């Protein structure tokens, strides 16, 4: 990866790692040892529950009400579709970010908290 601009070798390439629509996301920066992972890192928190299992466990309308009570604006065309994206269907984003940092493949810069979600 020697064709990367020098600036990225010094401060690292920025990357956003998505969590769930409830937990938010993180902005991270690559590290100088990025060549060990081909200048790559995680691309999301990853699911801990299948979409089918999430739809059986969560109710979209209730999820929307709960999120809006926490200040997260939600619009959806399908409550079943919303249920399959419930935050509990994903791994804890903080754990994923900490694992990436502990592995030395990226460094967290800032956490983004959700203010709104649109699920089509």
C-alpha positions in Angstrom: 0.0 0.0 0.0 2.9 2.3 -0.6 0.8 4.3 -3.1 -1.2 5.9 -0.2 -0.7 9.6 0.2 1.8 10.4 2.9 -0.8 12.3 5.0 -2.8 9.1 5.5 0.3 7.2 6.6 0.9 9.9 9.3 -2.6 10.4 10.6 -4.6 7.6 9.1 -7.6 7.3 6.8 -10.9 8.3 8.5 -13.6 5.7 8.7 -17.1 5.6 10.0 -18.1 2.3 11.7 -21.9 2.0 11.9 -23.6 0.6 15.0 -27.4 0.3 15.1 -30.1 2.8 14.6 -30.4 3.0 18.4 -26.7 3.0 19.4 -25.2 5.3 16.9 -21.8 5.1 15.1 -18.2 6.0 15.5 -15.6 8.0 13.5 -12.2 6.3 13.7 -8.9 7.1 12.2 -6.4 4.5 10.8 -3.1 4.0 12.4 0.5 4.0 11.0 0.6 0.2 11.4 -2.4 -0.2 9.1 -0.3 -2.1 6.5 -0.6 -5.1 8.8 -4.4 -5.2 8.1 -4.1 -3.9 4.5 -5.3 -0.5 5.8 -8.7 -2.0 6.6 -10.8 -2.2 9.7 -14.3 -3.3 10.8 -17.1 -1.8 8.7 -19.9 -2.1 11.2 -20.9 -3.6 14.5 -22.3 -6.7 13.0 -25.5 -8.6 13.8 -25.9 -10.7 16.8 -29.4 -11.8 15.8 -30.9 -12.8 12.5 -33.5 -10.5 10.8 -36.1 -13.2 11.2 -35.4 -13.6 14.9 -35.5 -9.9 15.5 -38.9 -9.6 13.8 -40.2 -12.3 16.1 -38.8 -10.7 19.2 -39.4 -7.0 18.6 -42.5 -5.0 17.6 -41.8 -2.2 15.2 -44.5 0.2 16.4 -43.3 -0.2 20.0 -39.7 0.2 19.0 -40.6 3.5 17.2 -42.4 4.8 20.3 -39.4 3.8 22.5 -36.9 5.5 20.2 -38.9 8.6 19.9 -39.3 8.8 23.7 -35.4 8.8 23.8 -35.3 11.7 21.3 -34.6 9.6 18.2 -37.0 10.6 15.3 -38.2 7.6 13.4 -40.0 7.2 10.1 -40.6 3.8 8.5 -42.7 2.3 5.7 -42.8 -1.1 7.5 -42.9 -1.8 11.2 -41.7 -5.4 10.4 -38.7 -3.8 8.6 -38.1 -1.5 11.6 -38.2 -4.5 14.0 -35.5 -6.4 12.2 -33.2 -3.4 12.7 -33.7 -3.2 16.5 -30.6 -2.2 18.3 -30.5 -5.4 20.3 -30.2 -7.3 17.0 -26.6 -5.9 16.7 -23.4 -6.4 18.7 -22.6 -3.6 21.2 -20.8 -0.9 19.1 -18.6 0.2 22.0 -17.3 -3.4 22.4 -16.5 -3.6 18.6 -14.7 -0.2 18.7 -12.7 -1.2 21.7 -11.7 -4.4 20.1 -10.5 -2.5 17.0 -8.5 -0.1 19.2 -7.1 -2.9 21.4 -6.0 -4.7 18.2 -4.2 -1.6 17.1 -6.0 -1.3 13.8 -7.8 2.0 14.3 -8.3 4.6 16.9 -11.7 6.1 17.9 -12.1 9.8 17.4 -15.8 10.5 18.2 -19.1 8.8 18.8 -22.2 9.9 16.9 -25.5 9.5 18.6 -28.6 9.0 16.5 -31.1 11.8 16.2 -33.2 10.4 13.4 -33.7 7.2 11.3 -35.5 6.5 8.1 -36.2 2.9 7.3 -37.7 2.2 3.8 
